[in-house]
Amino acid sequence: MNAGRCVVRMAGVALLLALAACGGGGEDAPPPASPPPAGLQPTLASIQANVLTPSCAKSGCHTGMGAQAGLNLDPGSSWGALVNIVSSQDMLRTRVIPTDPDGSFLIQKLEGTAMLGGQMPADGPPFLQQATINVIRQWIQDGALMN
């Protein structure tokens, strides 16, 4: 190999090493995934206590007779307002479809992928951590049981 080719190859290697050292062109690494809140389980009781009551069923949101979008997420009311109920915001969407988290409007609203309306909770950001949403996904995947 002649000296000219060797210099060009070494320059190429140096450039690749420099790009690798700076993150491949300046892209930020994704933040590490956070675990779900301690004690959160894929059951309605756990989701109610750890997510719905503190994040959704509060004054001006999804509580009582005047709940936003007619969606009362108070304890004892949330299952009947969510599971197999058509959304009042998008009549083509069902709030929770047992065993189908991707088709459930609730997941779309929590992840910010719904075609209508903003991401929930409405007072975010911050919004729910993906780890928390994944527990809700698992509850739906498991059949969205009442207990």
Backbone as JSON Lines, residues from 0, in Angstrom:
{"i":0,"aa":"M","n":[0.85,-1.17,0.0],"ca":[0.0,0.0,0.0],"c":[0.9,1.23,0.0]}
{"i":1,"aa":"N","n":[0.56,2.25,-0.79],"ca":[1.41,3.44,-0.82],"c":[1.06,4.39,0.32]}
{"i":2,"aa":"A","n":[1.93,5.34,0.56],"ca":[1.8,6.25,1.71],"c":[0.53,7.09,1.61]}
{"i":3,"aa":"G","n":[0.15,7.5,0.4],"ca":[-1.05,8.32,0.22],"c":[-2.32,7.61,0.67]}
{"i":4,"aa":"R","n":[-2.46,6.34,0.28],"ca":[-3.64,5.55,0.68],"c":[-3.66,5.35,2.18]}
{"i":5,"aa":"C","n":[-2.51,5.12,2.76],"ca":[-2.41,4.89,4.2],"c":[-2.87,6.13,4.95]}
{"i":6,"aa":"V","n":[-2.46,7.31,4.5],"ca":[-2.86,8.56,5.15],"c":[-4.37,8.75,5.04]}
{"i":7,"aa":"V","n":[-4.94,8.49,3.87],"ca":[-6.39,8.63,3.67],"c":[-7.15,7.68,4.58]}
{"i":8,"aa":"R","n":[-6.7,6.41,4.68],"ca":[-7.39,5.45,5.54],"c":[-7.3,5.85,7.01]}
{"i":9,"aa":"M","n":[-6.13,6.32,7.42],"ca":[-5.95,6.73,8.81],"c":[-6.83,7.95,9.12]}
{"i":10,"aa":"A","n":[-6.96,8.85,8.16],"ca":[-7.82,10.02,8.35],"c":[-9.27,9.58,8.48]}
{"i":11,"aa":"G","n":[-9.68,8.6,7.67],"ca":[-11.04,8.06,7.76],"c":[-11.31,7.41,9.11]}
{"i":12,"aa":"V","n":[-10.35,6.64,9.6],"ca":[-10.5,6.0,10.91],"c":[-10.59,7.06,11.99]}
{"i":13,"aa":"A","n":[-9.76,8.09,11.91],"ca":[-9.78,9.17,12.9],"c":[-11.13,9.88,12.9]}
{"i":14,"aa":"L","n":[-11.71,10.1,11.72],"ca":[-13.01,10.75,11.62],"c":[-14.1,9.89,12.26]}
{"i":15,"aa":"L","n":[-14.07,8.6,11.97],"ca":[-15.05,7.69,12.57],"c":[-14.94,7.67,14.09]}
{"i":16,"aa":"L","n":[-13.73,7.62,14.59],"ca":[-13.54,7.63,16.05],"c":[-14.03,8.94,16.65]}
{"i":17,"aa":"A","n":[-13.79,10.05,15.98],"ca":[-14.25,11.35,16.48],"c":[-15.77,11.41,16.5]}
{"i":18,"aa":"L","n":[-16.42,10.91,15.46],"ca":[-17.89,10.89,15.43],"c":[-18.45,10.0,16.52]}
{"i":19,"aa":"A","n":[-17.83,8.85,16.74],"ca":[-18.29,7.94,17.78],"c":[-18.15,8.58,19.15]}
{"i":20,"aa":"A","n":[-17.09,9.33,19.37],"ca":[-16.86,9.97,20.67],"c":[-17.87,11.07,20.94]}
{"i":21,"aa":"C","n":[-18.42,11.69,19.91],"ca":[-19.37,12.77,20.14],"c":[-20.8,12.31,19.95]}
{"i":22,"aa":"G","n":[-21.04,11.03,20.03],"ca":[-22.42,10.55,20.0],"c":[-22.97,10.34,18.61]}
{"i":23,"aa":"G","n":[-22.11,10.13,17.63],"ca":[-22.59,9.82,16.29],"c":[-23.21,10.99,15.57]}
{"i":24,"aa":"G","n":[-22.74,12.21,15.82],"ca":[-23.26,13.33,15.07],"c":[-24.1,14.26,15.91]}
{"i":25,"aa":"G","n":[-24.05,14.16,17.22],"ca":[-24.73,15.12,18.07],"c":[-26.08,14.69,18.59]}
{"i":26,"aa":"E","n":[-26.55,13.51,18.27],"ca":[-27.83,13.05,18.78],"c":[-27.71,12.72,20.26]}
{"i":27,"aa":"D","n":[-28.71,13.13,21.03],"ca":[-28.71,12.8,22.46],"c":[-29.16,11.36,22.65]}
{"i":28,"aa":"A","n":[-28.55,10.71,23.6],"ca":[-28.96,9.35,23.94],"c":[-30.32,9.42,24.63]}
{"i":29,"aa":"P","n":[-31.19,8.43,24.4],"ca":[-32.48,8.46,25.07],"c":[-32.29,8.34,26.58]}
{"i":30,"aa":"P","n":[-33.18,8.97,27.35],"ca":[-33.04,8.86,28.8],"c":[-33.3,7.42,29.23]}
{"i":31,"aa":"P","n":[-32.68,7.01,30.32],"ca":[-32.92,5.65,30.78],"c":[-34.38,5.46,31.19]}
{"i":32,"aa":"A","n":[-34.89,4.28,30.95],"ca":[-36.28,4.0,31.31],"c":[-36.41,3.98,32.83]}
{"i":33,"aa":"S","n":[-37.46,4.62,33.32],"ca":[-37.67,4.62,34.76],"c":[-38.64,3.5,35.11]}
{"i":34,"aa":"P","n":[-38.51,2.95,36.29],"ca":[-39.42,1.89,36.7],"c":[-40.78,2.47,37.06]}
{"i":35,"aa":"P","n":[-41.82,1.65,37.05],"ca":[-43.13,2.14,37.47],"c":[-43.09,2.48,38.96]}
{"i":36,"aa":"P","n":[-44.03,3.29,39.42],"ca":[-44.06,3.61,40.85],"c":[-44.1,2.34,41.7]}
{"i":37,"aa":"A","n":[-43.45,2.38,42.84],"ca":[-43.42,1.23,43.75],"c":[-44.85,0.81,44.08]}
{"i":38,"aa":"G","n":[-45.1,-0.47,43.98],"ca":[-46.41,-1.01,44.33],"c":[-47.42,-1.03,43.2]}
{"i":39,"aa":"L","n":[-47.12,-0.38,42.07],"ca":[-48.07,-0.36,40.96],"c":[-48.1,-1.73,40.29]}
{"i":40,"aa":"Q","n":[-49.29,-2.31,40.24],"ca":[-49.5,-3.62,39.63],"c":[-50.55,-3.5,38.54]}
{"i":41,"aa":"P","n":[-50.58,-4.45,37.58],"ca":[-51.57,-4.39,36.5],"c":[-52.96,-4.89,36.93]}
{"i":42,"aa":"T","n":[-53.49,-4.25,37.97],"ca":[-54.85,-4.52,38.43],"c":[-55.58,-3.19,38.51]}
{"i":43,"aa":"L","n":[-56.88,-3.19,38.38],"ca":[-57.63,-1.95,38.46],"c":[-57.46,-1.3,39.82]}
{"i":44,"aa":"A","n":[-57.49,-2.08,40.89],"ca":[-57.34,-1.5,42.23],"c":[-56.01,-0.76,42.37]}
{"i":45,"aa":"S","n":[-54.94,-1.35,41.89],"ca":[-53.62,-0.72,41.98],"c":[-53.53,0.5,41.07]}
{"i":46,"aa":"I","n":[-54.03,0.39,39.85],"ca":[-54.02,1.51,38.91],"c":[-54.88,2.65,39.44]}
{"i":47,"aa":"Q","n":[-56.03,2.3,40.04],"ca":[-56.9,3.33,40.62],"c":[-56.15,4.1,41.7]}
{"i":48,"aa":"A","n":[-55.54,3.36,42.65],"ca":[-54.88,3.99,43.79],"c":[-53.63,4.77,43.4]}
{"i":49,"aa":"N","n":[-52.87,4.26,42.45],"ca":[-51.58,4.85,42.12],"c":[-51.58,5.8,40.93]}
{"i":50,"aa":"V","n":[-52.6,5.71,40.07],"ca":[-52.6,6.53,38.86],"c":[-53.9,7.33,38.71]}
{"i":51,"aa":"L","n":[-55.03,6.65,38.63],"ca":[-56.28,7.35,38.31],"c":[-56.68,8.36,39.38]}
{"i":52,"aa":"T","n":[-56.68,7.95,40.64],"ca":[-57.1,8.88,41.69],"c":[-56.16,10.07,41.81]}
{"i":53,"aa":"P","n":[-54.84,9.87,41.9],"ca":[-53.97,11.06,42.05],"c":[-53.76,11.87,40.77]}
{"i":54,"aa":"S","n":[-53.87,11.27,39.59],"ca":[-53.53,11.98,38.35],"c":[-54.73,12.38,37.51]}
{"i":55,"aa":"C","n":[-55.87,11.71,37.68],"ca":[-56.98,11.92,36.76],"c":[-58.27,12.36,37.47]}
{"i":56,"aa":"A","n":[-58.6,11.71,38.56],"ca":[-59.85,11.98,39.27],"c":[-59.63,13.1,40.28]}
{"i":57,"aa":"K","n":[-59.48,14.31,39.75],"ca":[-59.27,15.46,40.62],"c":[-60.13,16.61,40.12]}
{"i":58,"aa":"S","n":[-60.31,17.59,40.93],"ca":[-61.2,18.71,40.63],"c":[-60.94,19.29,39.25]}
{"i":59,"aa":"G","n":[-62.0,19.45,38.48],"ca":[-61.91,20.0,37.14],"c":[-61.53,19.0,36.07]}
{"i":60,"aa":"C","n":[-61.3,17.77,36.47],"ca":[-60.89,16.76,35.48],"c":[-61.93,15.63,35.44]}
{"i":61,"aa":"H","n":[-61.53,14.43,35.74],"ca":[-62.4,13.26,35.59],"c":[-62.96,12.79,36.93]}
{"i":62,"aa":"T","n":[-63.72,13.66,37.57],"ca":[-64.31,13.31,38.85],"c":[-65.74,13.83,38.94]}
{"i":63,"aa":"G","n":[-66.58,13.07,39.63],"ca":[-67.94,13.5,39.91],"c":[-68.85,13.58,38.7]}
{"i":64,"aa":"M","n":[-69.99,14.21,38.95],"ca":[-71.03,14.32,37.91],"c":[-70.59,15.18,36.72]}
{"i":65,"aa":"G","n":[-69.74,16.16,36.93],"ca":[-69.31,17.04,35.85],"c":[-67.98,16.63,35.24]}
{"i":66,"aa":"A","n":[-67.65,15.36,35.31],"ca":[-66.36,14.88,34.8],"c":[-66.17,15.24,33.33]}
{"i":67,"aa":"Q","n":[-64.96,15.66,32.98],"ca":[-64.62,15.99,31.6],"c":[-64.92,14.8,30.69]}
{"i":68,"aa":"A","n":[-65.5,15.09,29.53],"ca":[-65.85,14.08,28.52],"c":[-66.76,12.99,29.08]}
{"i":69,"aa":"G","n":[-67.44,13.28,30.21],"ca":[-68.32,12.28,30.82],"c":[-67.57,11.08,31.36]}
{"i":70,"aa":"L","n":[-66.28,11.24,31.6],"ca":[-65.43,10.14,32.04],"c":[-65.1,10.3,33.52]}
{"i":71,"aa":"N","n":[-65.9,9.66,34.36],"ca":[-65.71,9.71,35.81],"c":[-64.75,8.61,36.2]}
{"i":72,"aa":"L","n":[-63.56,9.01,36.68],"ca":[-62.54,8.04,37.07],"c":[-62.38,7.94,38.58]}
{"i":73,"aa":"D","n":[-63.45,8.27,39.3],"ca":[-63.46,8.1,40.75],"c":[-63.45,6.61,41.08]}
{"i":74,"aa":"P","n":[-62.93,6.24,42.26],"ca":[-63.0,4.84,42.68],"c":[-64.45,4.35,42.65]}
{"i":75,"aa":"G","n":[-64.65,3.17,42.13],"ca":[-65.99,2.6,42.02],"c":[-66.71,2.97,40.73]}
{"i":76,"aa":"S","n":[-66.23,3.98,40.02],"ca":[-66.87,4.41,38.77],"c":[-66.0,4.18,37.55]}
{"i":77,"aa":"S","n":[-64.7,4.08,37.74],"ca":[-63.78,4.08,36.61],"c":[-63.97,2.88,35.67]}
{"i":78,"aa":"W","n":[-64.11,1.67,36.2],"ca":[-64.23,0.5,35.32],"c":[-65.44,0.64,34.4]}
{"i":79,"aa":"G","n":[-66.59,1.02,34.96],"ca":[-67.8,1.17,34.16],"c":[-67.74,2.32,33.17]}
{"i":80,"aa":"A","n":[-66.86,3.29,33.41],"ca":[-66.71,4.42,32.5],"c":[-65.66,4.17,31.42]}
{"i":81,"aa":"L","n":[-64.85,3.14,31.61],"ca":[-63.75,2.87,30.7],"c":[-63.95,1.66,29.79]}
{"i":82,"aa":"V","n":[-64.26,0.53,30.36],"ca":[-64.19,-0.75,29.65],"c":[-65.38,-0.93,28.7]}
{"i":83,"aa":"N","n":[-65.06,-1.11,27.42],"ca":[-66.03,-1.3,26.35],"c":[-67.0,-0.12,26.2]}
{"i":84,"aa":"I","n":[-66.53,1.08,26.51],"ca":[-67.34,2.3,26.39],"c":[-66.76,3.15,25.26]}
{"i":85,"aa":"V","n":[-67.62,3.57,24.35],"ca":[-67.21,4.43,23.25],"c":[-66.85,5.8,23.8]}
{"i":86,"aa":"S","n":[-65.78,6.37,23.32],"ca":[-65.34,7.68,23.75],"c":[-66.31,8.76,23.28]}
{"i":87,"aa":"S","n":[-66.62,9.69,24.16],"ca":[-67.47,10.82,23.76],"c":[-66.66,11.82,22.93]}
{"i":88,"aa":"Q","n":[-65.35,11.74,22.99],"ca":[-64.49,12.64,22.23],"c":[-64.29,12.15,20.79]}
{"i":89,"aa":"D","n":[-64.25,10.83,20.61],"ca":[-64.06,10.24,19.29],"c":[-64.94,9.0,19.22]}
{"i":90,"aa":"M","n":[-66.08,9.15,18.6],"ca":[-67.08,8.07,18.56],"c":[-66.6,6.83,17.81]}
{"i":91,"aa":"L","n":[-65.46,6.9,17.17],"ca":[-64.89,5.74,16.48],"c":[-63.92,4.98,17.37]}
{"i":92,"aa":"R","n":[-63.72,5.45,18.59],"ca":[-62.75,4.85,19.52],"c":[-63.45,4.36,20.77]}
{"i":93,"aa":"T","n":[-62.97,3.24,21.27],"ca":[-63.45,2.69,22.53],"c":[-62.39,2.98,23.58]}
{"i":94,"aa":"R","n":[-62.84,3.43,24.74],"ca":[-61.89,3.86,25.78],"c":[-60.93,2.74,26.16]}
{"i":95,"aa":"V","n":[-61.46,1.58,26.52],"ca":[-60.62,0.42,26.84],"c":[-61.22,-0.8,26.17]}
{"i":96,"aa":"I","n":[-60.43,-1.44,25.33],"ca":[-60.83,-2.68,24.67],"c":[-60.03,-3.81,25.34]}
{"i":97,"aa":"P","n":[-60.69,-4.64,26.15],"ca":[-59.96,-5.72,26.82],"c":[-59.12,-6.53,25.83]}
{"i":98,"aa":"T","n":[-57.9,-6.8,26.2],"ca":[-56.87,-7.54,25.46],"c":[-56.28,-6.76,24.27]}
{"i":99,"aa":"D","n":[-56.68,-5.49,24.08],"ca":[-56.17,-4.71,22.94],"c":[-55.71,-3.31,23.4]}
{"i":100,"aa":"P","n":[-54.55,-3.25,24.05],"ca":[-54.09,-1.93,24.51],"c":[-53.83,-0.94,23.37]}
{"i":101,"aa":"D","n":[-53.3,-1.39,22.24],"ca":[-53.02,-0.47,21.14],"c":[-54.29,0.13,20.55]}
{"i":102,"aa":"G","n":[-55.39,-0.62,20.58],"ca":[-56.66,-0.13,20.07],"c":[-57.46,0.66,21.09]}
{"i":103,"aa":"S","n":[-57.0,0.69,22.32],"ca":[-57.71,1.39,23.39],"c":[-57.39,2.88,23.39]}
{"i":104,"aa":"F","n":[-58.43,3.69,23.34],"ca":[-58.28,5.14,23.3],"c":[-57.55,5.65,24.55]}
{"i":105,"aa":"L","n":[-57.74,5.0,25.68],"ca":[-57.06,5.4,26.91],"c":[-55.54,5.41,26.71]}
{"i":106,"aa":"I","n":[-55.01,4.36,26.14],"ca":[-53.57,4.27,25.91],"c":[-53.13,5.34,24.92]}
{"i":107,"aa":"Q","n":[-53.91,5.55,23.88],"ca":[-53.57,6.58,22.9],"c":[-53.52,7.96,23.55]}
{"i":108,"aa":"K","n":[-54.45,8.24,24.45],"ca":[-54.46,9.53,25.14],"c":[-53.27,9.65,26.09]}
{"i":109,"aa":"L","n":[-52.94,8.58,26.79],"ca":[-51.83,8.63,27.73],"c":[-50.49,8.75,27.03]}
{"i":110,"aa":"E","n":[-50.36,8.12,25.86],"ca":[-49.1,8.17,25.12],"c":[-49.01,9.35,24.16]}
{"i":111,"aa":"G","n":[-50.11,10.07,24.0],"ca":[-50.1,11.24,23.12],"c":[-50.19,10.9,21.65]}
{"i":112,"aa":"T","n":[-50.75,9.73,21.31],"ca":[-50.87,9.32,19.91],"c":[-52.29,9.42,19.38]}
{"i":113,"aa":"A","n":[-53.24,9.89,20.2],"ca":[-54.63,10.0,19.77],"c":[-54.75,11.08,18.69]}
{"i":114,"aa":"M","n":[-55.62,10.85,17.74],"ca":[-55.83,11.8,16.65],"c":[-56.61,13.03,17.11]}
{"i":115,"aa":"L","n":[-57.36,12.9,18.2],"ca":[-58.15,14.02,18.73],"c":[-57.73,14.34,20.15]}
{"i":116,"aa":"G","n":[-57.71,15.62,20.45],"ca":[-57.42,16.03,21.82],"c":[-55.95,15.89,22.16]}
{"i":117,"aa":"G","n":[-55.6,16.45,23.32],"ca":[-54.23,16.42,23.77],"c":[-53.9,15.21,24.6]}
{"i":118,"aa":"Q","n":[-52.63,15.1,24.91],"ca":[-52.15,14.01,25.75],"c":[-52.65,14.22,27.17]}
{"i":119,"aa":"M","n":[-52.94,13.13,27.85],"ca":[-53.42,13.17,29.23],"c":[-52.3,12.75,30.16]}
{"i":120,"aa":"P","n":[-52.26,13.2,31.37],"ca":[-53.23,14.11,31.96],"c":[-53.08,15.53,31.4]}
{"i":121,"aa":"A","n":[-54.19,16.25,31.41],"ca":[-54.25,17.57,30.79],"c":[-53.34,18.59,31.45]}
{"i":122,"aa":"D","n":[-52.99,18.38,32.71],"ca":[-52.12,19.34,33.39],"c":[-50.64,19.03,33.18]}
{"i":123,"aa":"G","n":[-50.33,18.06,32.27],"ca":[-48.94,17.77,31.96],"c":[-48.42,18.76,30.94]}
{"i":124,"aa":"P","n":[-47.16,18.8,30.66],"ca":[-46.16,17.92,31.23],"c":[-45.84,18.31,32.67]}
{"i":125,"aa":"P","n":[-45.32,17.39,33.44],"ca":[-44.94,16.05,32.99],"c":[-46.17,15.16,32.82]}
{"i":126,"aa":"F","n":[-46.05,14.23,31.89],"ca":[-47.08,13.24,31.67],"c":[-46.66,11.96,32.39]}
{"i":127,"aa":"L","n":[-47.49,10.93,32.32],"ca":[-47.15,9.67,32.97],"c":[-45.9,9.08,32.33]}
{"i":128,"aa":"Q","n":[-45.07,8.47,33.15],"ca":[-43.89,7.76,32.65],"c":[-44.35,6.56,31.81]}
{"i":129,"aa":"Q","n":[-43.58,6.22,30.8],"ca":[-43.93,5.07,29.96],"c":[-44.03,3.8,30.79]}
{"i":130,"aa":"A","n":[-43.21,3.67,31.83],"ca":[-43.28,2.48,32.68],"c":[-44.65,2.37,33.36]}
{"i":131,"aa":"T","n":[-45.22,3.5,33.74],"ca":[-46.56,3.51,34.34],"c":[-47.6,3.13,33.29]}
{"i":132,"aa":"I","n":[-47.48,3.71,32.12],"ca":[-48.42,3.39,31.02],"c":[-48.32,1.92,30.67]}
{"i":133,"aa":"N","n":[-47.12,1.36,30.72],"ca":[-46.94,-0.06,30.4],"c":[-47.68,-0.96,31.38]}
{"i":134,"aa":"V","n":[-47.79,-0.55,32.63],"ca":[-48.57,-1.33,33.61],"c":[-50.06,-1.27,33.23]}
{"i":135,"aa":"I","n":[-50.53,-0.11,32.81],"ca":[-51.93,0.02,32.36],"c":[-52.13,-0.81,31.1]}
{"i":136,"aa":"R","n":[-51.16,-0.79,30.2],"ca":[-51.22,-1.64,28.99],"c":[-51.37,-3.12,29.39]}
{"i":137,"aa":"Q","n":[-50.59,-3.53,30.38],"ca":[-50.64,-4.93,30.82],"c":[-52.0,-5.27,31.4]}
{"i":138,"aa":"W","n":[-52.59,-4.36,32.18],"ca":[-53.93,-4.58,32.72],"c":[-54.94,-4.78,31.56]}
{"i":139,"aa":"I","n":[-54.84,-3.95,30.54],"ca":[-55.74,-4.09,29.39],"c":[-55.45,-5.4,28.67]}
{"i":140,"aa":"Q","n":[-54.17,-5.71,28.44],"ca":[-53.79,-6.95,27.77],"c":[-54.33,-8.17,28.52]}
{"i":141,"aa":"D","n":[-54.34,-8.08,29.84],"ca":[-54.82,-9.19,30.68],"c":[-56.33,-9.27,30.73]}
{"i":142,"aa":"G","n":[-57.03,-8.4,30.03],"ca":[-58.49,-8.47,29.97],"c":[-59.21,-7.33,30.65]}
{"i":143,"aa":"A","n":[-58.49,-6.35,31.2],"ca":[-59.1,-5.17,31.85],"c":[-60.15,-5.58,32.87]}
{"i":144,"aa":"L","n":[-59.75,-6.48,33.75],"ca":[-60.69,-7.0,34.74],"c":[-61.03,-5.95,35.79]}
{"i":145,"aa":"M","n":[-62.21,-6.1,36.4],"ca":[-62.7,-5.15,37.38],"c":[-61.94,-5.25,38.69]}
{"i":146,"aa":"N","n":[-61.44,-6.42,39.02],"ca":[-60.76,-6.57,40.33],"c":[-59.27,-6.58,40.2]}
